[in-house]
Amino acid sequence: MKAITIIQPWATLIAIGEKKYETRSWSTNHRGQLAIHAGKQIDLVACEREPIKSTLAKHGYTANNLPAVAVVALCNLEECYKVDNRPEYGTIGLQANNGKFRVWGGKRDNEYYFGDYTDGRFAWELTSIEILDPPIPAKGMQGLWNWDGDHNAGQGS
């Protein structure tokens, strides 16, 4: 199964179902199952920033109890969108290669604050998110990598 390593608190925000898009500087053609791996790095400043702090607290998490170096969730990578901002309309557009287009306008919800929606970046749409409790320890890697589903990391790809 493909996996991606994400620093905390964003990996846990995905695992608890509060973050549905993972924003990246790069696109992927992968669609299907994806393991969410929490890396060893925890952004302590982000953990104290709203709405991240209150969202984590709602689920019993703080910067001190976030899982690290473990697969925390399984999901489906449904689509990969290119961020196409339309500031003249106050909207953010998400454009997929297959022509699918999504627009956010008006008030920004938490999802907006949980990612980097700078023009030209990519938003990976994650669906069917399943938290792993307990998380499964695994060594991560950069980029998409193969996870064999147990306590060991797979080979990079």
ZADO-1210 file (C-alpha; in nm, 4 decimals, padded with zeros to 6 digits):
<atoms>
<atom x="00.0000" y="00.0000" z="00.0000" code="MET" pos="1"/>
<atom x="00.1231" y="00.3516" z="-00.0731" code="LYS" pos="2"/>
<atom x="00.1962" y="00.5723" z="00.2285" code="ALA" pos="3"/>
<atom x="00.2874" y="00.9322" z="00.2894" code="ILE" pos="4"/>
<atom x="00.4692" y="01.0778" z="00.5884" code="THR" pos="5"/>
<atom x="00.3147" y="01.3945" z="00.7294" code="ILE" pos="6"/>
<atom x="00.4415" y="01.5983" z="01.0231" code="ILE" pos="7"/>
<atom x="00.2245" y="01.6502" z="01.3267" code="GLN" pos="8"/>
<atom x="-00.0312" y="01.7906" z="01.3979" code="PRO" pos="9"/>
<atom x="-00.1518" y="01.7494" z="01.0369" code="TRP" pos="10"/>
<atom x="-00.1300" y="01.3679" z="01.0340" code="ALA" pos="11"/>
<atom x="-00.3577" y="01.3495" z="01.3381" code="THR" pos="12"/>
<atom x="-00.5980" y="01.6085" z="01.1935" code="LEU" pos="13"/>
<atom x="-00.6403" y="01.3701" z="00.8993" code="ILE" pos="14"/>
<atom x="-00.6734" y="01.0628" z="01.1236" code="ALA" pos="15"/>
<atom x="-00.9516" y="01.2199" z="01.3332" code="ILE" pos="16"/>
<atom x="-01.1422" y="01.3178" z="01.0189" code="GLY" pos="17"/>
<atom x="-01.1015" y="01.6943" z="01.0582" code="GLU" pos="18"/>
<atom x="-00.8692" y="01.7424" z="00.7574" code="LYS" pos="19"/>
<atom x="-00.9958" y="01.6089" z="00.4230" code="LYS" pos="20"/>
<atom x="-00.7310" y="01.7618" z="00.1940" code="TYR" pos="21"/>
<atom x="-00.3551" y="01.7219" z="00.2231" code="GLU" pos="22"/>
<atom x="-00.1843" y="02.0132" z="00.0487" code="THR" pos="23"/>
<atom x="00.1487" y="01.9562" z="-00.1211" code="ARG" pos="24"/>
<atom x="00.3861" y="02.1343" z="-00.3576" code="SER" pos="25"/>
<atom x="00.3656" y="01.8352" z="-00.5920" code="TRP" pos="26"/>
<atom x="00.0984" y="01.6368" z="-00.7718" code="SER" pos="27"/>
<atom x="00.0481" y="01.2612" z="-00.7785" code="THR" pos="28"/>
<atom x="-00.1157" y="01.0218" z="-01.0227" code="ASN" pos="29"/>
<atom x="-00.1777" y="00.7718" z="-00.7413" code="HIS" pos="30"/>
<atom x="-00.5431" y="00.7049" z="-00.6622" code="ARG" pos="31"/>
<atom x="-00.6691" y="00.4506" z="-00.4135" code="GLY" pos="32"/>
<atom x="-00.5587" y="00.3315" z="-00.0712" code="GLN" pos="33"/>
<atom x="-00.3151" y="00.5490" z="00.1174" code="LEU" pos="34"/>
<atom x="-00.1624" y="00.5084" z="00.4639" code="ALA" pos="35"/>
<atom x="-00.1109" y="00.8279" z="00.6651" code="ILE" pos="36"/>
<atom x="00.2184" y="00.8124" z="00.8523" code="HIS" pos="37"/>
<atom x="00.2987" y="01.0577" z="01.1326" code="ALA" pos="38"/>
<atom x="00.6648" y="01.1494" z="01.1114" code="GLY" pos="39"/>
<atom x="00.8884" y="01.2184" z="01.4081" code="LYS" pos="40"/>
<atom x="00.8575" y="01.5967" z="01.3706" code="GLN" pos="41"/>
<atom x="00.5893" y="01.7830" z="01.5664" code="ILE" pos="42"/>
<atom x="00.5290" y="02.1498" z="01.4838" code="ASP" pos="43"/>
<atom x="00.4764" y="02.2767" z="01.8388" code="LEU" pos="44"/>
<atom x="00.3960" y="02.6314" z="01.7227" code="VAL" pos="45"/>
<atom x="00.1183" y="02.5046" z="01.4935" code="ALA" pos="46"/>
<atom x="-00.0230" y="02.2938" z="01.7794" code="CYS" pos="47"/>
<atom x="-00.0824" y="02.6149" z="01.9768" code="GLU" pos="48"/>
<atom x="-00.2430" y="02.8041" z="01.6875" code="ARG" pos="49"/>
<atom x="-00.6198" y="02.8206" z="01.6366" code="GLU" pos="50"/>
<atom x="-00.8177" y="02.6445" z="01.5046" code="PRO" pos="51"/>
<atom x="-00.5642" y="02.3603" z="01.5293" code="ILE" pos="52"/>
<atom x="-00.5343" y="02.3696" z="01.9100" code="LYS" pos="53"/>
<atom x="-00.9099" y="02.3585" z="01.9790" code="SER" pos="54"/>
<atom x="-00.9723" y="02.0943" z="01.7118" code="THR" pos="55"/>
<atom x="-00.7073" y="01.8651" z="01.8598" code="LEU" pos="56"/>
<atom x="-00.8421" y="01.9297" z="02.2119" code="ALA" pos="57"/>
<atom x="-01.1939" y="01.8339" z="02.1018" code="LYS" pos="58"/>
<atom x="-01.0519" y="01.4864" z="02.0283" code="HIS" pos="59"/>
<atom x="-00.8320" y="01.4654" z="02.3389" code="GLY" pos="60"/>
<atom x="-00.5000" y="01.5620" z="02.1795" code="TYR" pos="61"/>
<atom x="-00.2326" y="01.8158" z="02.2689" code="THR" pos="62"/>
<atom x="00.1199" y="01.8656" z="02.1367" code="ALA" pos="63"/>
<atom x="00.2333" y="01.6317" z="02.4163" code="ASN" pos="64"/>
<atom x="00.0327" y="01.3223" z="02.3205" code="ASN" pos="65"/>
<atom x="00.0371" y="01.3189" z="01.9383" code="LEU" pos="66"/>
<atom x="00.1558" y="00.9858" z="01.7968" code="PRO" pos="67"/>
<atom x="00.4841" y="00.9938" z="01.6057" code="ALA" pos="68"/>
<atom x="00.6777" y="00.7567" z="01.3809" code="VAL" pos="69"/>
<atom x="00.3655" y="00.5509" z="01.3178" code="ALA" pos="70"/>
<atom x="00.0883" y="00.4937" z="01.0662" code="VAL" pos="71"/>
<atom x="-00.2121" y="00.6688" z="01.2198" code="VAL" pos="72"/>
<atom x="-00.4804" y="00.6249" z="00.9528" code="ALA" pos="73"/>
<atom x="-00.5815" y="00.4584" z="00.6300" code="LEU" pos="74"/>
<atom x="-00.7786" y="00.6408" z="00.3630" code="CYS" pos="75"/>
<atom x="-00.8558" y="00.6637" z="-00.0044" code="ASN" pos="76"/>
<atom x="-00.6789" y="00.9220" z="-00.2191" code="LEU" pos="77"/>
<atom x="-00.9783" y="01.0202" z="-00.4302" code="GLU" pos="78"/>
<atom x="-00.8425" y="01.3055" z="-00.6409" code="GLU" pos="79"/>
<atom x="-00.5529" y="01.5469" z="-00.6771" code="CYS" pos="80"/>
<atom x="-00.6448" y="01.9089" z="-00.7508" code="TYR" pos="81"/>
<atom x="-00.4283" y="02.2019" z="-00.8538" code="LYS" pos="82"/>
<atom x="-00.5030" y="02.5119" z="-00.6464" code="VAL" pos="83"/>
<atom x="-00.6291" y="02.7894" z="-00.8741" code="ASP" pos="84"/>
<atom x="-00.7077" y="03.0990" z="-00.6678" code="ASN" pos="85"/>
<atom x="-00.9533" y="03.3572" z="-00.7934" code="ARG" pos="86"/>
<atom x="-00.8920" y="03.6544" z="-00.5623" code="PRO" pos="87"/>
<atom x="-01.1166" y="03.8809" z="-00.7666" code="GLU" pos="88"/>
<atom x="-01.4088" y="03.6603" z="-00.6590" code="TYR" pos="89"/>
<atom x="-01.2777" y="03.5768" z="-00.3109" code="GLY" pos="90"/>
<atom x="-01.2664" y="03.2072" z="-00.3971" code="THR" pos="91"/>
<atom x="-01.0239" y="02.9211" z="-00.4108" code="ILE" pos="92"/>
<atom x="-01.0605" y="02.6879" z="-00.7059" code="GLY" pos="93"/>
<atom x="-00.9412" y="02.3281" z="-00.7108" code="LEU" pos="94"/>
<atom x="-00.8881" y="02.1944" z="-01.0632" code="GLN" pos="95"/>
<atom x="-00.8319" y="01.8238" z="-01.1392" code="ALA" pos="96"/>
<atom x="-00.6702" y="01.6965" z="-01.4605" code="ASN" pos="97"/>
<atom x="-00.9927" y="01.5146" z="-01.5501" code="ASN" pos="98"/>
<atom x="-01.1844" y="01.8439" z="-01.5594" code="GLY" pos="99"/>
<atom x="-01.3395" y="01.8062" z="-01.2142" code="LYS" pos="100"/>
<atom x="-01.3499" y="02.1467" z="-01.0437" code="PHE" pos="101"/>
<atom x="-01.4354" y="02.2531" z="-00.6899" code="ARG" pos="102"/>
<atom x="-01.4730" y="02.6060" z="-00.5598" code="VAL" pos="103"/>
<atom x="-01.4594" y="02.7428" z="-00.2068" code="TRP" pos="104"/>
<atom x="-01.6031" y="03.0877" z="-00.1604" code="GLY" pos="105"/>
<atom x="-01.6999" y="03.3148" z="00.1235" code="GLY" pos="106"/>
<atom x="-01.6218" y="03.2195" z="00.4843" code="LYS" pos="107"/>
<atom x="-01.3180" y="02.9971" z="00.5302" code="ARG" pos="108"/>
<atom x="-01.3774" y="02.6837" z="00.7378" code="ASP" pos="109"/>
<atom x="-01.1154" y="02.4925" z="00.9361" code="ASN" pos="110"/>
<atom x="-01.0112" y="02.2950" z="00.6283" code="GLU" pos="111"/>
<atom x="-00.8673" y="02.6134" z="00.4782" code="TYR" pos="112"/>
<atom x="-00.6571" y="02.6783" z="00.7909" code="TYR" pos="113"/>
<atom x="-00.5316" y="02.3184" z="00.8017" code="PHE" pos="114"/>
<atom x="-00.3539" y="02.3446" z="00.4638" code="GLY" pos="115"/>
<atom x="-00.1532" y="02.5703" z="00.2344" code="ASP" pos="116"/>
<atom x="-00.3807" y="02.6738" z="-00.0503" code="TYR" pos="117"/>
<atom x="-00.1285" y="02.8982" z="-00.2248" code="THR" pos="118"/>
<atom x="-00.1918" y="02.9268" z="-00.5976" code="ASP" pos="119"/>
<atom x="-00.0175" y="02.6479" z="-00.7913" code="GLY" pos="120"/>
<atom x="00.0009" y="02.3997" z="-00.5010" code="ARG" pos="121"/>
<atom x="-00.1939" y="02.0716" z="-00.4955" code="PHE" pos="122"/>
<atom x="-00.4769" y="01.9505" z="-00.2715" code="ALA" pos="123"/>
<atom x="-00.5076" y="01.5736" z="-00.2337" code="TRP" pos="124"/>
<atom x="-00.8676" y="01.4795" z="-00.1555" code="GLU" pos="125"/>
<atom x="-00.8814" y="01.2086" z="00.1136" code="LEU" pos="126"/>
<atom x="-01.1976" y="01.0026" z="00.1655" code="THR" pos="127"/>
<atom x="-01.2999" y="00.6981" z="00.3716" code="SER" pos="128"/>
<atom x="-01.0595" y="00.7948" z="00.6504" code="ILE" pos="129"/>
<atom x="-01.0118" y="00.5237" z="00.9158" code="GLU" pos="130"/>
<atom x="-00.8125" y="00.6020" z="01.2286" code="ILE" pos="131"/>
<atom x="-00.5776" y="00.3282" z="01.3512" code="LEU" pos="132"/>
<atom x="-00.6034" y="00.2838" z="01.7255" code="ASP" pos="133"/>
<atom x="-00.3431" y="00.2103" z="01.8320" code="PRO" pos="134"/>
<atom x="-00.1183" y="00.3576" z="01.5608" code="PRO" pos="135"/>
<atom x="00.1216" y="00.1114" z="01.3989" code="ILE" pos="136"/>
<atom x="00.4895" y="00.2002" z="01.4480" code="PRO" pos="137"/>
<atom x="00.6726" y="00.2402" z="01.1164" code="ALA" pos="138"/>
<atom x="00.9698" y="00.4292" z="00.9815" code="LYS" pos="139"/>
<atom x="00.8637" y="00.6883" z="00.7233" code="GLY" pos="140"/>
<atom x="01.0179" y="00.8206" z="00.4047" code="MET" pos="141"/>
<atom x="00.9913" y="01.1242" z="00.1809" code="GLN" pos="142"/>
<atom x="00.7436" y="01.1216" z="-00.1063" code="GLY" pos="143"/>
<atom x="00.5061" y="00.8312" z="-00.1594" code="LEU" pos="144"/>
<atom x="00.6488" y="00.5047" z="-00.0322" code="TRP" pos="145"/>
<atom x="00.5377" y="00.1444" z="00.0022" code="ASN" pos="146"/>
<atom x="00.4134" y="00.0317" z="00.3424" code="TRP" pos="147"/>
<atom x="00.3752" y="-00.3408" z="00.3955" code="ASP" pos="148"/>
<atom x="00.1033" y="-00.3050" z="00.6579" code="GLY" pos="149"/>
<atom x="00.2951" y="-00.4190" z="00.9611" code="ASP" pos="150"/>
<atom x="00.5598" y="-00.2735" z="01.1928" code="HIS" pos="151"/>
<atom x="00.8200" y="-00.2217" z="00.9171" code="ASN" pos="152"/>
<atom x="00.8418" y="00.0427" z="00.6468" code="ALA" pos="153"/>
<atom x="00.8481" y="-00.0738" z="00.2867" code="GLY" pos="154"/>
<atom x="01.0809" y="00.0356" z="00.0110" code="GLN" pos="155"/>
<atom x="01.0771" y="00.3892" z="-00.1241" code="GLY" pos="156"/>
<atom x="00.9272" y="00.4601" z="-00.4621" code="SER" pos="157"/>
</atoms>
